[in-house]
C-alpha cells in the first residue's frame, strides 16, 4: 500500500481505539517518524495530512530540514546529547526526550539565546530497560521540580514513554497505565512552565493500546513508510 493509504488506515485504527476509551479521535496527534526515510516520502506523508514529523537523531534533522518544502512541525524524539542542543533549538517545536536536569539546563541556555521558550516532554522508562533512556518513574517529580526551579526558558508539556517490545499488547498495557497515572498526578502541579497537555506513548506495534490507556500523541514510522533500509544510513550518524 501507499504511504497515503497507510496513513488513512492508521487514522481509522486510531479512531477505533479512541472510541473504545471514550475519547475524541481529534484529540490525538499522529506524528510520523521519518528516520532514514527520504524527503519525497516525507512530502507524500505531509500531502496526506501529516502535520508533525519526528526524528531520532539531530543529524537527520539538520540534513532534511531545508529539503522539506511543505510546512510541517519538527520534533526530536531520540536521545539528545547536550553538545547538540544548539543544532536544533531553532528547528524543533518540541523535544520529547528530556531525562536530566543537566540536559534541561543546556536547552534552557540555548533557548534563552534564541529568544524562545522550548517545549519539552520528560522521558520515562517505566519498564526500567537498560537498553533505553529515560527516568525512573519515582524520580520524575523531583527532576521536574528542579527543572522548573532552574530553567525559565523550558516549558514542561507532559511525558514521553517507550514501552518494551511485545507481540501481546496486554503485556505492555501496565506500563502505559503507570505512566498515565504519573501524568495525571503531575498535571496538578501549578507553575507557569508546567503546562501538561501531552502524553506521548505508542508506536507502530502498540499505539492502539497506548491510546486506550490515555496517550494523545503517538509516534509511528514503520506502519506509515514501511520497513527502514538500514543499509542506507545517512551520513554523519
C-alpha positions in Angstrom: 0.0 0.0 0.0 1.0 3.6 -0.5 2.1 6.0 2.3 -1.2 7.8 1.8 -3.3 4.6 2.3 -1.2 3.6 5.2 -1.9 6.9 7.0 -5.7 6.5 6.3 -5.6 3.1 7.8 -3.7 4.2 10.8 -6.2 7.1 11.4 -9.1 4.6 11.3 -7.3 2.4 13.9 -6.7 5.5 16.0 -10.3 6.5 15.8 -11.5 3.0 16.9 -9.0 2.9 19.8 -10.1 6.4 20.9 -13.8 5.4 20.8 -13.1 2.3 22.9 -11.6 4.6 25.6 -14.4 7.2 25.3 -12.3 9.8 23.7 -12.4 12.1 20.7 -10.1 10.9 17.9 -9.4 14.5 17.0 -7.7 15.0 20.4 -4.9 12.5 19.4 -1.9 13.7 17.4 -0.2 11.4 14.9 3.5 12.1 14.5 5.2 10.5 11.5 8.7 9.2 12.5 10.8 9.8 9.4 14.1 8.1 10.5 16.1 7.0 7.4 13.3 8.0 5.0 13.8 10.2 2.1 12.3 13.7 1.5 10.0 12.6 -1.2 8.4 10.0 1.1 8.1 12.7 3.8 6.5 15.1 1.4 3.9 12.4 0.4 3.0 11.9 4.1 2.6 15.7 4.5 0.4 15.8 1.5 -1.7 13.0 3.1 -2.4 15.2 6.1 0.6 14.7 8.4 1.3 18.0 10.3 4.1 16.8 12.6 7.2 14.7 11.9 9.9 13.4 14.2 13.5 12.3 14.0 15.6 10.3 16.5 18.9 12.0 15.6 19.9 15.6 15.4 22.0 14.9 12.3 18.9 13.8 10.3 17.0 16.9 11.2 19.9 19.0 10.1 20.2 17.2 6.8 16.5 17.1 6.0 15.2 20.4 7.5 15.9 22.5 4.4 14.9 19.7 2.0 11.3 19.6 3.1 9.4 22.4 1.3 6.0 21.8 2.8 5.0 23.4 6.1 5.4 20.8 8.9 6.3 20.8 12.6 9.5 19.0 13.6 10.0 17.0 16.9 13.1 15.3 18.3 12.2 12.0 20.0 15.6 10.4 20.4 18.4 10.7 22.9 19.8 14.2 22.9 23.4 15.0 23.8 24.0 18.4 25.4 26.6 19.4 22.8 24.0 19.0 20.0 21.2 21.1 21.6 22.4 24.2 19.8 21.9 22.5 16.4 18.2 22.0 16.7 17.0 24.7 19.1 15.7 26.8 16.2 14.2 23.9 14.3 12.0 21.8 16.5 8.8 22.6 18.3 9.2 20.0 21.0 11.9 17.8 22.5 10.4 14.6 23.7 13.4 13.1 25.4 14.5 15.2 28.4 15.8 12.8 31.1 18.0 15.0 33.2 18.3 18.4 34.8 21.6 18.8 33.1 20.1 18.4 29.6 17.2 20.7 30.5 19.7 23.4 31.7 21.5 23.3 28.3 18.2 23.5 26.5 17.3 26.5 28.7 20.6 28.2 27.9 20.2 27.7 24.2 16.5 28.7 24.2 17.3 31.9 26.1 20.0 32.8 23.5 17.4 32.2 20.7 14.8 34.3 22.5 12.3 31.5 22.9 10.8 29.1 25.4 11.3 25.4 24.4 8.5 22.9 24.9 9.8 19.5 26.3 8.5 16.2 27.5 10.1 14.3 30.3 11.1 10.8 29.1 10.0 8.0 31.5 11.4 4.4 31.5 8.7 2.6 33.3 10.0 -0.8 32.4 13.5 0.0 33.7 15.0 -1.3 30.5 18.8 -0.8 30.5 18.8 -0.5 26.7 16.6 2.6 26.8 17.0 6.1 28.2 14.5 7.7 30.5 13.8 8.5 34.1 12.7 6.0 36.7 9.0 7.0 37.4 9.8 7.6 41.1 12.4 10.2 40.1 10.3 12.2 37.8 8.6 14.6 40.3 12.0 15.7 41.8 13.6 16.1 38.4 10.6 18.1 37.1 10.7 20.4 40.1 14.5 21.0 39.7 13.9 21.9 36.0 11.0 24.2 36.9 13.2 25.9 39.6 16.3 26.4 37.3 15.1 26.6 33.7 12.8 29.6 33.0 13.1 29.0 29.2 11.9 25.4 29.3 8.2 24.6 29.4 7.3 21.0 30.5 4.3 19.9 28.4 4.0 16.3 29.6 5.6 12.9 29.5 7.0 10.5 26.9 7.3 6.8 27.2 8.5 3.9 25.0 7.2 0.5 26.1 9.1 -2.8 25.8 8.6 -4.8 22.6 5.9 -7.4 22.9 3.6 -9.2 20.5 0.9 -9.3 23.1 -0.4 -5.8 23.9 -1.7 -6.9 27.2 1.8 -7.5 28.4 2.8 -3.8 28.0 -0.6 -2.2 29.0 0.5 -1.9 32.6 3.5 0.3 31.6 1.2 2.7 29.7 -1.2 2.7 32.6 1.5 3.5 35.1 2.8 6.4 33.1 -0.7 7.8 32.6 -1.2 7.8 36.4 2.1 9.7 36.8 1.0 12.1 34.1 -2.3 12.7 35.9 -0.5 13.4 39.2 2.0 15.8 37.7 -0.7 17.6 35.8 -1.9 19.0 39.1 1.4 20.9 39.6 0.8 24.6 39.4 3.7 26.5 37.8 3.9 28.9 34.8 6.2 26.5 33.0 4.3 23.3 33.8 1.6 23.0 31.2 0.8 19.3 30.9 -1.0 18.7 27.6 0.8 15.8 26.0 1.2 12.2 26.8 3.4 10.7 24.1 3.1 6.9 24.1 2.7 4.3 21.4 4.5 3.4 18.2 3.6 1.2 15.2 3.2 -2.1 17.1 1.4 -0.7 20.2 -0.2 2.6 19.5 -3.8 1.3 19.9 -3.1 0.1 23.4 -1.3 3.3 24.2 -4.4 5.3 23.1 -6.7 3.1 25.1 -4.5 4.0 28.2 -4.6 7.7 27.6 -1.9 8.7 25.0 -2.7 11.8 23.0 0.5 11.7 20.9 1.6 8.5 19.0 4.8 8.2 17.1 4.5 6.0 14.0 7.2 5.2 11.4 7.1 1.7 10.0 3.4 1.5 9.7 3.5 4.6 7.6 6.6 4.3 5.5 7.4 0.6 5.6 10.5 -1.1 7.0 13.6 1.0 7.1 16.6 0.2 4.9 19.5 0.4 7.4 22.0 -0.1 4.6 21.2 3.4 3.5 22.0 5.2 6.7 22.5 8.9 6.2 26.0 10.3 6.5 27.2 11.7 9.8 25.2 9.4 12.1 
